[in-house]
Amino acid sequence: MALDEKLLDILVCPQDRGPLLLVGDEYLYNPRLRRAYRIDDGIPVLLIDEAVDITDDAEHKRMLDRTSGDVG
């Protein structure tokens, strides 16, 4: 299930309040903190404790390559 564009425009990272990138239909990604927030059944899970930290440079690049290019 795709996220609504209006929703993407207002969603921000709960930690730094910066914009998020949509990675497929799976994640919202904060490239500044290298943190990925999963999307469950079309619902973003924006909980810091449940985010995935991307520490590997290659994985970070893959996340950026998979983004829709839209900043939320």
N, CA, C and O atoms as a Tripos MOL2 file, in Angstrom:
@<TRIPOS>MOLECULE
protein
  288   287    72     0     0
PROTEIN
NO_CHARGES

@<TRIPOS>ATOM
      1 N           0.8470   -1.1760    0.0000 N.3       1 MET1
      2 CA          0.0000    0.0000    0.0000 C.3       1 MET1
      3 C           0.8920    1.2390    0.0000 C.2       1 MET1
      4 O           1.7680    1.3770    0.8540 O.2       1 MET1
      5 N           0.6700    2.1310   -0.9510 N.am      2 ALA2
      6 CA          1.4840    3.3360   -1.0770 C.3       2 ALA2
      7 C           1.0380    4.4020   -0.0810 C.2       2 ALA2
      8 O          -0.1410    4.5220    0.2550 O.2       2 ALA2
      9 N           2.0070    5.1580    0.3690 N.am      3 LEU3
     10 CA          1.7020    6.2510    1.2900 C.3       3 LEU3
     11 C           1.1580    7.4410    0.5140 C.2       3 LEU3
     12 O           1.5930    7.7090   -0.6050 O.2       3 LEU3
     13 N           0.2270    8.1400    1.0960 N.am      4 ASP4
     14 CA         -0.3620    9.3290    0.5100 C.3       4 ASP4
     15 C           0.6900   10.4380    0.4130 C.2       4 ASP4
     16 O           1.4620   10.6520    1.3480 O.2       4 ASP4
     17 N           0.7140   11.1370   -0.7180 N.am      5 GLU5
     18 CA          1.7000   12.2040   -0.9290 C.3       5 GLU5
     19 C           1.5760   13.3100    0.1160 C.2       5 GLU5
     20 O           2.5870   13.8480    0.5670 O.2       5 GLU5
     21 N           0.3620   13.6500    0.5020 N.am      6 LYS6
     22 CA          0.1800   14.6990    1.5160 C.3       6 LYS6
     23 C           0.7650   14.2640    2.8540 C.2       6 LYS6
     24 O           1.3430   15.0720    3.5810 O.2       6 LYS6
     25 N           0.6090   12.9850    3.1710 N.am      7 LEU7
     26 CA          1.1840   12.4610    4.4080 C.3       7 LEU7
     27 C           2.7090   12.5250    4.3510 C.2       7 LEU7
     28 O           3.3570   12.9180    5.3200 O.2       7 LEU7
     29 N           3.2730   12.1370    3.2140 N.am      8 LEU8
     30 CA          4.7310   12.1810    3.0590 C.3       8 LEU8
     31 C           5.2730   13.5980    3.2170 C.2       8 LEU8
     32 O           6.3790   13.7950    3.7210 O.2       8 LEU8
     33 N           4.4920   14.5770    2.7850 N.am      9 ASP9
     34 CA          4.9360   15.9680    2.8770 C.3       9 ASP9
     35 C           5.0480   16.4610    4.3140 C.2       9 ASP9
     36 O           5.8250   17.3750    4.5920 O.2       9 ASP9
     37 N           4.2830   15.8700    5.2330 N.am     10 ILE10
     38 CA          4.3050   16.3720    6.6110 C.3      10 ILE10
     39 C           5.0880   15.4890    7.5790 C.2      10 ILE10
     40 O           5.4120   15.9210    8.6850 O.2      10 ILE10
     41 N           5.3940   14.2560    7.1740 N.am     11 LEU11
     42 CA          6.1420   13.3650    8.0690 C.3      11 LEU11
     43 C           7.5960   13.8110    8.1920 C.2      11 LEU11
     44 O           8.2310   14.1750    7.2030 O.2      11 LEU11
     45 N           8.1060   13.7790    9.4040 N.am     12 VAL12
     46 CA          9.5080   14.1220    9.6640 C.3      12 VAL12
     47 C          10.0980   13.0870   10.6100 C.2      12 VAL12
     48 O           9.3720   12.3360   11.2630 O.2      12 VAL12
     49 N          11.4070   13.0580   10.6740 N.am     13 CYS13
     50 CA         12.0910   12.1690   11.6050 C.3      13 CYS13
     51 C          11.7600   12.5960   13.0330 C.2      13 CYS13
     52 O          11.8460   13.7820   13.3540 O.2      13 CYS13
     53 N          11.3870   11.6590   13.8860 N.am     14 PRO14
     54 CA         11.0580   12.0250   15.2610 C.3      14 PRO14
     55 C          12.2660   12.4780   16.0860 C.2      14 PRO14
     56 O          12.1020   13.0660   17.1550 O.2      14 PRO14
     57 N          13.4740   12.2060   15.5920 N.am     15 GLN15
     58 CA         14.6540   12.6050   16.3590 C.3      15 GLN15
     59 C          15.1610   13.9840   15.9630 C.2      15 GLN15
     60 O          15.3430   14.8440   16.8260 O.2      15 GLN15
     61 N          15.3940   14.2120   14.6680 N.am     16 ASP16
     62 CA         15.9640   15.5060   14.2710 C.3      16 ASP16
     63 C          14.9680   16.4200   13.5520 C.2      16 ASP16
     64 O          15.3220   17.5310   13.1580 O.2      16 ASP16
     65 N          13.7380   15.9610   13.3830 N.am     17 ARG17
     66 CA         12.6480   16.7300   12.7570 C.3      17 ARG17
     67 C          12.9370   17.0950   11.3060 C.2      17 ARG17
     68 O          12.3170   18.0040   10.7540 O.2      17 ARG17
     69 N          13.8810   16.3860   10.6880 N.am     18 GLY18
     70 CA         14.2080   16.6260    9.2950 C.3      18 GLY18
     71 C          13.3620   15.7740    8.3700 C.2      18 GLY18
     72 O          12.6700   14.8640    8.8260 O.2      18 GLY18
     73 N          13.4100   16.0580    7.0670 N.am     19 PRO19
     74 CA         12.6230   15.3080    6.0900 C.3      19 PRO19
     75 C          13.1030   13.8640    5.9610 C.2      19 PRO19
     76 O          14.2520   13.5380    6.2610 O.2      19 PRO19
     77 N          12.1930   13.0200    5.5070 N.am     20 LEU20
     78 CA         12.4760   11.5980    5.3130 C.3      20 LEU20
     79 C          12.3350   11.2450    3.8430 C.2      20 LEU20
     80 O          11.5460   11.8560    3.1220 O.2      20 LEU20
     81 N          13.1000   10.2580    3.4020 N.am     21 LEU21
     82 CA         13.0240    9.7560    2.0330 C.3      21 LEU21
     83 C          12.2530    8.4460    2.0250 C.2      21 LEU21
     84 O          12.4410    7.6010    2.9000 O.2      21 LEU21
     85 N          11.3900    8.2820    1.0410 N.am     22 LEU22
     86 CA         10.6410    7.0420    0.8900 C.3      22 LEU22
     87 C          11.4950    6.0420    0.1280 C.2      22 LEU22
     88 O          11.9460    6.3210   -0.9830 O.2      22 LEU22
     89 N          11.7160    4.8760    0.7260 N.am     23 VAL23
     90 CA         12.5010    3.7970    0.1130 C.3      23 VAL23
     91 C          11.5220    2.6830   -0.2420 C.2      23 VAL23
     92 O          11.0990    1.9110    0.6180 O.2      23 VAL23
     93 N          11.1710    2.6160   -1.5310 N.am     24 GLY24
     94 CA         10.1590    1.6530   -1.9530 C.3      24 GLY24
     95 C           8.8870    1.8840   -1.1580 C.2      24 GLY24
     96 O           8.4980    3.0260   -0.9180 O.2      24 GLY24
     97 N           8.2420    0.8050   -0.7530 N.am     25 ASP25
     98 CA          7.0890    0.8900    0.1490 C.3      25 ASP25
     99 C           7.4520    0.2970    1.4990 C.2      25 ASP25
    100 O           6.5790   -0.0560    2.2910 O.2      25 ASP25
    101 N           8.7760    0.1900    1.7550 N.am     26 GLU26
    102 CA          9.2500   -0.5110    2.9390 C.3      26 GLU26
    103 C           9.7140    0.3880    4.0760 C.2      26 GLU26
    104 O           9.5040    0.0700    5.2470 O.2      26 GLU26
    105 N          10.3460    1.5110    3.7360 N.am     27 TYR27
    106 CA         10.9830    2.3350    4.7620 C.3      27 TYR27
    107 C          10.8150    3.8200    4.4830 C.2      27 TYR27
    108 O          10.6290    4.2380    3.3400 O.2      27 TYR27
    109 N          10.8850    4.6060    5.5470 N.am     28 LEU28
    110 CA         11.1550    6.0320    5.4720 C.3      28 LEU28
    111 C          12.5650    6.1780    6.0200 C.2      28 LEU28
    112 O          12.8730    5.6820    7.1040 O.2      28 LEU28
    113 N          13.4260    6.8660    5.2610 N.am     29 TYR29
    114 CA         14.8520    6.8850    5.5870 C.3      29 TYR29
    115 C          15.3410    8.2970    5.8780 C.2      29 TYR29
    116 O          15.0480    9.2390    5.1420 O.2      29 TYR29
    117 N          16.0930    8.4230    6.9700 N.am     30 ASN30
    118 CA         16.7560    9.6650    7.3260 C.3      30 ASN30
    119 C          18.2380    9.4900    6.9930 C.2      30 ASN30
    120 O          18.9630    8.8420    7.7490 O.2      30 ASN30
    121 N          18.7030   10.0570    5.8700 N.am     31 PRO31
    122 CA         20.1010    9.8680    5.4810 C.3      31 PRO31
    123 C          21.0820   10.6270    6.3780 C.2      31 PRO31
    124 O          22.2610   10.2770    6.4330 O.2      31 PRO31
    125 N          20.6180   11.6430    7.0680 N.am     32 ARG32
    126 CA         21.5120   12.4010    7.9480 C.3      32 ARG32
    127 C          21.9170   11.5680    9.1550 C.2      32 ARG32
    128 O          23.0800   11.5730    9.5570 O.2      32 ARG32
    129 N          20.9580   10.8540    9.7320 N.am     33 LEU33
    130 CA         21.2310    9.9980   10.8910 C.3      33 LEU33
    131 C          21.4420    8.5420   10.5010 C.2      33 LEU33
    132 O          21.7840    7.7090   11.3400 O.2      33 LEU33
    133 N          21.2350    8.2390    9.2070 N.am     34 ARG34
    134 CA         21.3250    6.8610    8.7000 C.3      34 ARG34
    135 C          20.3860    5.9480    9.4850 C.2      34 ARG34
    136 O          20.7840    4.9020    9.9980 O.2      34 ARG34
    137 N          19.1470    6.3720    9.5580 N.am     35 ARG35
    138 CA         18.1430    5.6350   10.3250 C.3      35 ARG35
    139 C          16.9420    5.3490    9.4210 C.2      35 ARG35
    140 O          16.4270    6.2460    8.7530 O.2      35 ARG35
    141 N          16.5030    4.0800    9.4110 N.am     36 ALA36
    142 CA         15.3620    3.6570    8.5970 C.3      36 ALA36
    143 C          14.1910    3.2940    9.5060 C.2      36 ALA36
    144 O          14.3360    2.5460   10.4730 O.2      36 ALA36
    145 N          13.0340    3.8420    9.1680 N.am     37 TYR37
    146 CA         11.7970    3.5500    9.8900 C.3      37 TYR37
    147 C          10.9320    2.6870    8.9800 C.2      37 TYR37
    148 O          10.6630    3.0680    7.8410 O.2      37 TYR37
    149 N          10.4990    1.5410    9.4640 N.am     38 ARG38
    150 CA          9.7360    0.6160    8.6280 C.3      38 ARG38
    151 C           8.3150    1.1310    8.4100 C.2      38 ARG38
    152 O           7.8000    1.9590    9.1620 O.2      38 ARG38
    153 N           7.7120    0.6080    7.3570 N.am     39 ILE39
    154 CA          6.3150    0.8840    7.0480 C.3      39 ILE39
    155 C           5.5840   -0.4440    7.1240 C.2      39 ILE39
    156 O           5.8940   -1.3640    6.3660 O.2      39 ILE39
    157 N           4.6150   -0.5580    8.0310 N.am     40 ASP40
    158 CA          3.8240   -1.7820    8.2080 C.3      40 ASP40
    159 C           2.4230   -1.5710    7.6540 C.2      40 ASP40
    160 O           1.6700   -0.7370    8.1580 O.2      40 ASP40
    161 N           2.0750   -2.3230    6.6210 N.am     41 ASP41
    162 CA          0.7370   -2.2250    6.0180 C.3      41 ASP41
    163 C           0.3600   -0.7850    5.7000 C.2      41 ASP41
    164 O          -0.7740   -0.3680    5.9350 O.2      41 ASP41
    165 N           1.3110   -0.0290    5.1670 N.am     42 GLY42
    166 CA          1.0530    1.3490    4.7780 C.3      42 GLY42
    167 C           1.1050    2.3550    5.9120 C.2      42 GLY42
    168 O           0.8090    3.5330    5.7110 O.2      42 GLY42
    169 N           1.4790    1.9040    7.1090 N.am     43 ILE43
    170 CA          1.5370    2.7900    8.2720 C.3      43 ILE43
    171 C           2.9940    2.9530    8.7140 C.2      43 ILE43
    172 O           3.6240    1.9770    9.1220 O.2      43 ILE43
    173 N           3.5390    4.1810    8.6380 N.am     44 PRO44
    174 CA          4.9140    4.4030    9.0820 C.3      44 PRO44
    175 C           5.0470    4.2030   10.5930 C.2      44 PRO44
    176 O           4.2370    4.7050   11.3730 O.2      44 PRO44
    177 N           6.0720    3.4680   10.9870 N.am     45 VAL45
    178 CA          6.3510    3.2390   12.4070 C.3      45 VAL45
    179 C           7.5040    4.1720   12.7790 C.2      45 VAL45
    180 O           8.6760    3.8150   12.6530 O.2      45 VAL45
    181 N           7.1530    5.3630   13.2340 N.am     46 LEU46
    182 CA          8.1540    6.3930   13.5140 C.3      46 LEU46
    183 C           8.5400    6.4040   14.9910 C.2      46 LEU46
    184 O           8.4320    7.4210   15.6760 O.2      46 LEU46
    185 N           8.9860    5.2590   15.4500 N.am     47 LEU47
    186 CA          9.4500    5.1080   16.8270 C.3      47 LEU47
    187 C          10.9650    4.9510   16.8070 C.2      47 LEU47
    188 O          11.4920    4.0430   16.1640 O.2      47 LEU47
    189 N          11.6560    5.8300   17.5060 N.am     48 ILE48
    190 CA         13.1190    5.8040   17.5120 C.3      48 ILE48
    191 C          13.6470    4.4470   17.9560 C.2      48 ILE48
    192 O          14.6070    3.9360   17.3790 O.2      48 ILE48
    193 N          13.0350    3.8640   18.9670 N.am     49 ASP49
    194 CA         13.4960    2.5740   19.4920 C.3      49 ASP49
    195 C          13.3360    1.4250   18.4990 C.2      49 ASP49
    196 O          14.0130    0.4050   18.6250 O.2      49 ASP49
    197 N          12.4550    1.5760   17.5200 N.am     50 GLU50
    198 CA         12.2270    0.5100   16.5510 C.3      50 GLU50
    199 C          12.8830    0.7830   15.1990 C.2      50 GLU50
    200 O          12.7650   -0.0230   14.2760 O.2      50 GLU50
    201 N          13.5690    1.9110   15.0840 N.am     51 ALA51
    202 CA         14.2550    2.2420   13.8380 C.3      51 ALA51
    203 C          15.4850    1.3590   13.6630 C.2      51 ALA51
    204 O          16.0360    0.8270   14.6270 O.2      51 ALA51
    205 N          15.8960    1.2210   12.4160 N.am     52 VAL52
    206 CA         17.0880    0.4400   12.0840 C.3      52 VAL52
    207 C          18.2070    1.4180   11.7410 C.2      52 VAL52
    208 O          18.0700    2.2300   10.8260 O.2      52 VAL52
    209 N          19.3090    1.3390   12.4730 N.am     53 ASP53
    210 CA         20.4710    2.1700   12.1710 C.3      53 ASP53
    211 C          21.2610    1.5210   11.0460 C.2      53 ASP53
    212 O          21.5920    0.3370   11.1070 O.2      53 ASP53
    213 N          21.5580    2.3050   10.0230 N.am     54 ILE54
    214 CA         22.3150    1.8200    8.8660 C.3      54 ILE54
    215 C          23.7640    2.2630    9.0560 C.2      54 ILE54
    216 O          24.1030    3.4220    8.8190 O.2      54 ILE54
    217 N          24.6070    1.3370    9.4800 N.am     55 THR55
    218 CA         26.0040    1.6740    9.7720 C.3      55 THR55
    219 C          26.9450    1.3600    8.6100 C.2      55 THR55
    220 O          28.0410    1.9150    8.5300 O.2      55 THR55
    221 N          26.5240    0.4830    7.7230 N.am     56 ASP56
    222 CA         27.3520    0.0710    6.5990 C.3      56 ASP56
    223 C          27.2150    1.0810    5.4540 C.2      56 ASP56
    224 O          26.1010    1.4060    5.0430 O.2      56 ASP56
    225 N          28.3470    1.5770    4.9390 N.am     57 ASP57
    226 CA         28.3190    2.5640    3.8610 C.3      57 ASP57
    227 C          27.6380    2.0340    2.6050 C.2      57 ASP57
    228 O          26.9150    2.7720    1.9340 O.2      57 ASP57
    229 N          27.8620    0.7680    2.2820 N.am     58 ALA58
    230 CA         27.2450    0.1840    1.0910 C.3      58 ALA58
    231 C          25.7240    0.1100    1.2480 C.2      58 ALA58
    232 O          24.9890    0.3810    0.2970 O.2      58 ALA58
    233 N          25.2560   -0.2490    2.4270 N.am     59 GLU59
    234 CA         23.8080   -0.3030    2.6740 C.3      59 GLU59
    235 C          23.2020    1.1000    2.6270 C.2      59 GLU59
    236 O          22.0990    1.2810    2.1120 O.2      59 GLU59
    237 N          23.9070    2.0770    3.1530 N.am     60 HIS60
    238 CA         23.4590    3.4760    3.0930 C.3      60 HIS60
    239 C          23.2880    3.8990    1.6330 C.2      60 HIS60
    240 O          22.2840    4.5140    1.2730 O.2      60 HIS60
    241 N          24.2680    3.5680    0.8020 N.am     61 LYS61
    242 CA         24.1880    3.9080   -0.6200 C.3      61 LYS61
    243 C          23.0160    3.1930   -1.2790 C.2      61 LYS61
    244 O          22.3080    3.7910   -2.0890 O.2      61 LYS61
    245 N          22.7970    1.9140   -0.9420 N.am     62 ARG62
    246 CA         21.6570    1.1740   -1.5010 C.3      62 ARG62
    247 C          20.3330    1.8300   -1.1050 C.2      62 ARG62
    248 O          19.4170    1.9340   -1.9210 O.2      62 ARG62
    249 N          20.2400    2.2660    0.1340 N.am     63 MET63
    250 CA         19.0130    2.9420    0.5770 C.3      63 MET63
    251 C          18.7870    4.2130   -0.2380 C.2      63 MET63
    252 O          17.6700    4.4780   -0.6830 O.2      63 MET63
    253 N          19.8390    4.9920   -0.4320 N.am     64 LEU64
    254 CA         19.7040    6.2230   -1.2100 C.3      64 LEU64
    255 C          19.3510    5.9310   -2.6620 C.2      64 LEU64
    256 O          18.5520    6.6470   -3.2650 O.2      64 LEU64
    257 N          19.9420    4.8800   -3.2240 N.am     65 ASP65
    258 CA         19.6590    4.5130   -4.6110 C.3      65 ASP65
    259 C          18.2130    4.0680   -4.7990 C.2      65 ASP65
    260 O          17.6590    4.2190   -5.8880 O.2      65 ASP65
    261 N          17.5980    3.5240   -3.7610 N.am     66 ARG66
    262 CA         16.2290    3.0080   -3.8460 C.3      66 ARG66
    263 C          15.1600    4.0510   -3.5200 C.2      66 ARG66
    264 O          13.9680    3.7560   -3.6130 O.2      66 ARG66
    265 N          15.5660    5.2610   -3.1410 N.am     67 THR67
    266 CA         14.5720    6.2690   -2.7750 C.3      67 THR67
    267 C          13.8080    6.7430   -3.9920 C.2      67 THR67
    268 O          14.2780    6.6640   -5.1270 O.2      67 THR67
    269 N          12.6200    7.2350   -3.7190 N.am     68 SER68
    270 CA         11.7810    7.7530   -4.7920 C.3      68 SER68
    271 C          12.2680    9.1130   -5.2690 C.2      68 SER68
    272 O          11.8050    9.6270   -6.2870 O.2      68 SER68
    273 N          13.2060    9.6920   -4.5260 N.am     69 GLY69
    274 CA         13.6960   11.0130   -4.8780 C.3      69 GLY69
    275 C          12.8900   12.1240   -4.2340 C.2      69 GLY69
    276 O          13.2940   13.2870   -4.2610 O.2      69 GLY69
    277 N          11.7530   11.7700   -3.6530 N.am     70 ASP70
    278 CA         10.9050   12.7530   -2.9820 C.3      70 ASP70
    279 C          11.3190   12.8620   -1.5310 C.2      70 ASP70
    280 O          11.5090   11.8570   -0.8460 O.2      70 ASP70
    281 N          11.4530   14.0760   -1.0780 N.am     71 VAL71
    282 CA         11.7270   14.3040    0.3340 C.3      71 VAL71
    283 C          10.4060   14.5780    1.0020 C.2      71 VAL71
    284 O           9.6510   15.4560    0.5860 O.2      71 VAL71
    285 N          10.1260   13.7950    2.0740 N.am     72 GLY72
    286 CA          8.8410   13.9320    2.7550 C.3      72 GLY72
    287 C           8.7760   15.1150    3.6550 C.2      72 GLY72
    288 O           7.7500   15.3510    4.2920 O.2      72 GLY72
@<TRIPOS>BOND
     1     1     2 1
     2     2     3 1
     3     3     4 2
     4     3     5 am
     5     5     6 1
     6     6     7 1
     7     7     8 2
     8     7     9 am
     9     9    10 1
    10    10    11 1
    11    11    12 2
    12    11    13 am
    13    13    14 1
    14    14    15 1
    15    15    16 2
    16    15    17 am
    17    17    18 1
    18    18    19 1
    19    19    20 2
    20    19    21 am
    21    21    22 1
    22    22    23 1
    23    23    24 2
    24    23    25 am
    25    25    26 1
    26    26    27 1
    27    27    28 2
    28    27    29 am
    29    29    30 1
    30    30    31 1
    31    31    32 2
    32    31    33 am
    33    33    34 1
    34    34    35 1
    35    35    36 2
    36    35    37 am
    37    37    38 1
    38    38    39 1
    39    39    40 2
    40    39    41 am
    41    41    42 1
    42    42    43 1
    43    43    44 2
    44    43    45 am
    45    45    46 1
    46    46    47 1
    47    47    48 2
    48    47    49 am
    49    49    50 1
    50    50    51 1
    51    51    52 2
    52    51    53 am
    53    53    54 1
    54    54    55 1
    55    55    56 2
    56    55    57 am
    57    57    58 1
    58    58    59 1
    59    59    60 2
    60    59    61 am
    61    61    62 1
    62    62    63 1
    63    63    64 2
    64    63    65 am
    65    65    66 1
    66    66    67 1
    67    67    68 2
    68    67    69 am
    69    69    70 1
    70    70    71 1
    71    71    72 2
    72    71    73 am
    73    73    74 1
    74    74    75 1
    75    75    76 2
    76    75    77 am
    77    77    78 1
    78    78    79 1
    79    79    80 2
    80    79    81 am
    81    81    82 1
    82    82    83 1
    83    83    84 2
    84    83    85 am
    85    85    86 1
    86    86    87 1
    87    87    88 2
    88    87    89 am
    89    89    90 1
    90    90    91 1
    91    91    92 2
    92    91    93 am
    93    93    94 1
    94    94    95 1
    95    95    96 2
    96    95    97 am
    97    97    98 1
    98    98    99 1
    99    99   100 2
   100    99   101 am
   101   101   102 1
   102   102   103 1
   103   103   104 2
   104   103   105 am
   105   105   106 1
   106   106   107 1
   107   107   108 2
   108   107   109 am
   109   109   110 1
   110   110   111 1
   111   111   112 2
   112   111   113 am
   113   113   114 1
   114   114   115 1
   115   115   116 2
   116   115   117 am
   117   117   118 1
   118   118   119 1
   119   119   120 2
   120   119   121 am
   121   121   122 1
   122   122   123 1
   123   123   124 2
   124   123   125 am
   125   125   126 1
   126   126   127 1
   127   127   128 2
   128   127   129 am
   129   129   130 1
   130   130   131 1
   131   131   132 2
   132   131   133 am
   133   133   134 1
   134   134   135 1
   135   135   136 2
   136   135   137 am
   137   137   138 1
   138   138   139 1
   139   139   140 2
   140   139   141 am
   141   141   142 1
   142   142   143 1
   143   143   144 2
   144   143   145 am
   145   145   146 1
   146   146   147 1
   147   147   148 2
   148   147   149 am
   149   149   150 1
   150   150   151 1
   151   151   152 2
   152   151   153 am
   153   153   154 1
   154   154   155 1
   155   155   156 2
   156   155   157 am
   157   157   158 1
   158   158   159 1
   159   159   160 2
   160   159   161 am
   161   161   162 1
   162   162   163 1
   163   163   164 2
   164   163   165 am
   165   165   166 1
   166   166   167 1
   167   167   168 2
   168   167   169 am
   169   169   170 1
   170   170   171 1
   171   171   172 2
   172   171   173 am
   173   173   174 1
   174   174   175 1
   175   175   176 2
   176   175   177 am
   177   177   178 1
   178   178   179 1
   179   179   180 2
   180   179   181 am
   181   181   182 1
   182   182   183 1
   183   183   184 2
   184   183   185 am
   185   185   186 1
   186   186   187 1
   187   187   188 2
   188   187   189 am
   189   189   190 1
   190   190   191 1
   191   191   192 2
   192   191   193 am
   193   193   194 1
   194   194   195 1
   195   195   196 2
   196   195   197 am
   197   197   198 1
   198   198   199 1
   199   199   200 2
   200   199   201 am
   201   201   202 1
   202   202   203 1
   203   203   204 2
   204   203   205 am
   205   205   206 1
   206   206   207 1
   207   207   208 2
   208   207   209 am
   209   209   210 1
   210   210   211 1
   211   211   212 2
   212   211   213 am
   213   213   214 1
   214   214   215 1
   215   215   216 2
   216   215   217 am
   217   217   218 1
   218   218   219 1
   219   219   220 2
   220   219   221 am
   221   221   222 1
   222   222   223 1
   223   223   224 2
   224   223   225 am
   225   225   226 1
   226   226   227 1
   227   227   228 2
   228   227   229 am
   229   229   230 1
   230   230   231 1
   231   231   232 2
   232   231   233 am
   233   233   234 1
   234   234   235 1
   235   235   236 2
   236   235   237 am
   237   237   238 1
   238   238   239 1
   239   239   240 2
   240   239   241 am
   241   241   242 1
   242   242   243 1
   243   243   244 2
   244   243   245 am
   245   245   246 1
   246   246   247 1
   247   247   248 2
   248   247   249 am
   249   249   250 1
   250   250   251 1
   251   251   252 2
   252   251   253 am
   253   253   254 1
   254   254   255 1
   255   255   256 2
   256   255   257 am
   257   257   258 1
   258   258   259 1
   259   259   260 2
   260   259   261 am
   261   261   262 1
   262   262   263 1
   263   263   264 2
   264   263   265 am
   265   265   266 1
   266   266   267 1
   267   267   268 2
   268   267   269 am
   269   269   270 1
   270   270   271 1
   271   271   272 2
   272   271   273 am
   273   273   274 1
   274   274   275 1
   275   275   276 2
   276   275   277 am
   277   277   278 1
   278   278   279 1
   279   279   280 2
   280   279   281 am
   281   281   282 1
   282   282   283 1
   283   283   284 2
   284   283   285 am
   285   285   286 1
   286   286   287 1
   287   287   288 2
@<TRIPOS>SUBSTRUCTURE
     1 MET1         2 RESIDUE 1 A MET
     2 ALA2         6 RESIDUE 1 A ALA
     3 LEU3        10 RESIDUE 1 A LEU
     4 ASP4        14 RESIDUE 1 A ASP
     5 GLU5        18 RESIDUE 1 A GLU
     6 LYS6        22 RESIDUE 1 A LYS
     7 LEU7        26 RESIDUE 1 A LEU
     8 LEU8        30 RESIDUE 1 A LEU
     9 ASP9        34 RESIDUE 1 A ASP
    10 ILE10       38 RESIDUE 1 A ILE
    11 LEU11       42 RESIDUE 1 A LEU
    12 VAL12       46 RESIDUE 1 A VAL
    13 CYS13       50 RESIDUE 1 A CYS
    14 PRO14       54 RESIDUE 1 A PRO
    15 GLN15       58 RESIDUE 1 A GLN
    16 ASP16       62 RESIDUE 1 A ASP
    17 ARG17       66 RESIDUE 1 A ARG
    18 GLY18       70 RESIDUE 1 A GLY
    19 PRO19       74 RESIDUE 1 A PRO
    20 LEU20       78 RESIDUE 1 A LEU
    21 LEU21       82 RESIDUE 1 A LEU
    22 LEU22       86 RESIDUE 1 A LEU
    23 VAL23       90 RESIDUE 1 A VAL
    24 GLY24       94 RESIDUE 1 A GLY
    25 ASP25       98 RESIDUE 1 A ASP
    26 GLU26      102 RESIDUE 1 A GLU
    27 TYR27      106 RESIDUE 1 A TYR
    28 LEU28      110 RESIDUE 1 A LEU
    29 TYR29      114 RESIDUE 1 A TYR
    30 ASN30      118 RESIDUE 1 A ASN
    31 PRO31      122 RESIDUE 1 A PRO
    32 ARG32      126 RESIDUE 1 A ARG
    33 LEU33      130 RESIDUE 1 A LEU
    34 ARG34      134 RESIDUE 1 A ARG
    35 ARG35      138 RESIDUE 1 A ARG
    36 ALA36      142 RESIDUE 1 A ALA
    37 TYR37      146 RESIDUE 1 A TYR
    38 ARG38      150 RESIDUE 1 A ARG
    39 ILE39      154 RESIDUE 1 A ILE
    40 ASP40      158 RESIDUE 1 A ASP
    41 ASP41      162 RESIDUE 1 A ASP
    42 GLY42      166 RESIDUE 1 A GLY
    43 ILE43      170 RESIDUE 1 A ILE
    44 PRO44      174 RESIDUE 1 A PRO
    45 VAL45      178 RESIDUE 1 A VAL
    46 LEU46      182 RESIDUE 1 A LEU
    47 LEU47      186 RESIDUE 1 A LEU
    48 ILE48      190 RESIDUE 1 A ILE
    49 ASP49      194 RESIDUE 1 A ASP
    50 GLU50      198 RESIDUE 1 A GLU
    51 ALA51      202 RESIDUE 1 A ALA
    52 VAL52      206 RESIDUE 1 A VAL
    53 ASP53      210 RESIDUE 1 A ASP
    54 ILE54      214 RESIDUE 1 A ILE
    55 THR55      218 RESIDUE 1 A THR
    56 ASP56      222 RESIDUE 1 A ASP
    57 ASP57      226 RESIDUE 1 A ASP
    58 ALA58      230 RESIDUE 1 A ALA
    59 GLU59      234 RESIDUE 1 A GLU
    60 HIS60      238 RESIDUE 1 A HIS
    61 LYS61      242 RESIDUE 1 A LYS
    62 ARG62      246 RESIDUE 1 A ARG
    63 MET63      250 RESIDUE 1 A MET
    64 LEU64      254 RESIDUE 1 A LEU
    65 ASP65      258 RESIDUE 1 A ASP
    66 ARG66      262 RESIDUE 1 A ARG
    67 THR67      266 RESIDUE 1 A THR
    68 SER68      270 RESIDUE 1 A SER
    69 GLY69      274 RESIDUE 1 A GLY
    70 ASP70      278 RESIDUE 1 A ASP
    71 VAL71      282 RESIDUE 1 A VAL
    72 GLY72      286 RESIDUE 1 A GLY
